[in-house]
Amino acid sequence: MTAVLHLDHVSLVHSDGDDHVTALDAVDLEVAAGELVAVVGPSGAGKSSLLAVAGALIPPTSGTVRVGGVDLAGLSSRKLTALRRERIGFVFQTGNLVPALTSLDQVRLPLTFGKVEDPRDPAELLAEVGMAHKAGSRPHQLSGGERQRVGIARALVTRPQVLLVDEPTAALDRQRSQDVVGLLAREAHEHGVAAIVVTHDHDVLHHCDRVLEMVDGRLSPQGVAVG
Ligand SMILES: Nc1ncnc2c1ncn2[C@@H]1O[C@H](COP(=O)(O)OP(=O)(O)OP(=O)(O)O)[C@@H](O)[C@H]1O
């Protein structure tokens, strides 16, 4: 399998005056096209930092991040913005939808920021995530699970190579959590997306192809002590 997302010895140190916090400590990670990787771990372990670095939102302090073979360190801020828009999809805890927009317009939104080669059809995508019947609804008319589905469709409309998902089930009951993570797995597998989902929810891990654990900024296969 081809790895789409490569992190090679990535460290991230947050500095605040004389205070230094190592959020990521020499992280190596490869995620292949069509693979859903779960990252679990205690609060403050560095999981959000991992998504921020993998998603080209924060440059690492050291190490290399490559998306689709492109080393992010070599890119201007304009090129980084374009790469984020075209190749990376983000899904946040609560869906992060725009209050005034209908579900269909939420999914169209990423296509209005600039030219996208070969986007997916927003209406078809909405149907694929089981939300065609709510195409005209606004976020306040949707349940938490429905908002997440719309947020997932929005993240996928540009056909990203990489999908980064932060705690998608935090606000959901058990059944909806299963449905949402099952949907993420299906989308990753069927559309060849390299996906990472950060979660505290151990009930959804069976949907994922691999489970990694982050402790004190270090990443290891779940159940393996970090030394
Ligand atoms: N901007 C920042 N400045 C300073 N320290 C930061 C900053 N962002 C994160 N940190 C620190 O880096 C470490 C990792 O934080 P991060 O948010 O990545 O953890 P997390 O695993 O996502 O936690 P949670 O599960 O609570 O969301 C923590 O010690 C945190 O306090």
The ligand as an SDF file (V2000), in Angstrom:
LIG
                    3D

 31 33  0  0  0  0  0  0  0  0999 V2000
   -0.4360   26.6090   22.0340 N   0  0  0  0  0  0  0  0  0  0  0  0
    0.1030   25.9260   23.0380 C   0  0  0  0  0  0  0  0  0  0  0  0
    1.0080   26.5130   23.8690 N   0  0  0  0  0  0  0  0  0  0  0  0
    1.5640   25.8240   24.8760 C   0  0  0  0  0  0  0  0  0  0  0  0
    1.2970   24.5350   25.1600 N   0  0  0  0  0  0  0  0  0  0  0  0
    0.4010   23.9000   24.3710 C   0  0  0  0  0  0  0  0  0  0  0  0
   -0.2520   24.5570   23.2860 C   0  0  0  0  0  0  0  0  0  0  0  0
   -1.0920   23.6550   22.6960 N   0  0  0  0  0  0  0  0  0  0  0  0
   -0.9720   22.5010   23.3770 C   0  0  0  0  0  0  0  0  0  0  0  0
   -0.0790   22.6330   24.3910 N   0  0  0  0  0  0  0  0  0  0  0  0
    0.3520   21.5740   25.3290 C   0  0  0  0  0  0  0  0  0  0  0  0
    0.8370   20.4830   24.5390 O   0  0  0  0  0  0  0  0  0  0  0  0
    0.4440   19.2410   25.1330 C   0  0  0  0  0  0  0  0  0  0  0  0
   -0.3610   18.4350   24.1360 C   0  0  0  0  0  0  0  0  0  0  0  0
   -1.6270   19.0730   23.9220 O   0  0  0  0  0  0  0  0  0  0  0  0
   -2.7490   18.4920   22.9230 P   0  0  0  0  0  0  0  0  0  0  0  0
   -3.8600   19.4680   22.8760 O   0  0  0  0  0  0  0  0  0  0  0  0
   -2.0980   18.1200   21.6480 O   0  0  0  0  0  0  0  0  0  0  0  0
   -3.2060   17.1580   23.7100 O   0  0  0  0  0  0  0  0  0  0  0  0
   -4.4800   16.2130   23.4630 P   0  0  0  0  0  0  0  0  0  0  0  0
   -3.9740   14.8220   23.5640 O   0  0  0  0  0  0  0  0  0  0  0  0
   -5.1620   16.5890   22.1910 O   0  0  0  0  0  0  0  0  0  0  0  0
   -5.4130   16.5390   24.6920 O   0  0  0  0  0  0  0  0  0  0  0  0
   -7.0370   16.4480   24.8330 P   0  0  0  0  0  0  0  0  0  0  0  0
   -7.3760   14.9810   24.7530 O   0  0  0  0  0  0  0  0  0  0  0  0
   -7.2770   17.0280   26.1850 O   0  0  0  0  0  0  0  0  0  0  0  0
   -7.6180   17.2650   23.7140 O   0  0  0  0  0  0  0  0  0  0  0  0
   -0.3130   19.6020   26.4080 C   0  0  0  0  0  0  0  0  0  0  0  0
    0.6010   19.5510   27.4790 O   0  0  0  0  0  0  0  0  0  0  0  0
   -0.7820   21.0150   26.1560 C   0  0  0  0  0  0  0  0  0  0  0  0
   -0.9380   21.7110   27.3690 O   0  0  0  0  0  0  0  0  0  0  0  0
  1  2  1  0
  2  3  1  0
  2  7  2  0
  3  4  2  0
  4  5  1  0
  5  6  2  0
  6  7  1  0
  6 10  1  0
  7  8  1  0
  8  9  2  0
  9 10  1  0
 10 11  1  0
 11 12  1  0
 11 30  1  0
 12 13  1  0
 13 14  1  0
 13 28  1  0
 14 15  1  0
 15 16  1  0
 16 17  2  0
 16 18  1  0
 16 19  1  0
 19 20  1  0
 20 21  2  0
 20 22  1  0
 20 23  1  0
 23 24  1  0
 24 25  2  0
 24 26  1  0
 24 27  1  0
 28 29  1  0
 28 30  1  0
 30 31  1  0
M  END
$$$$
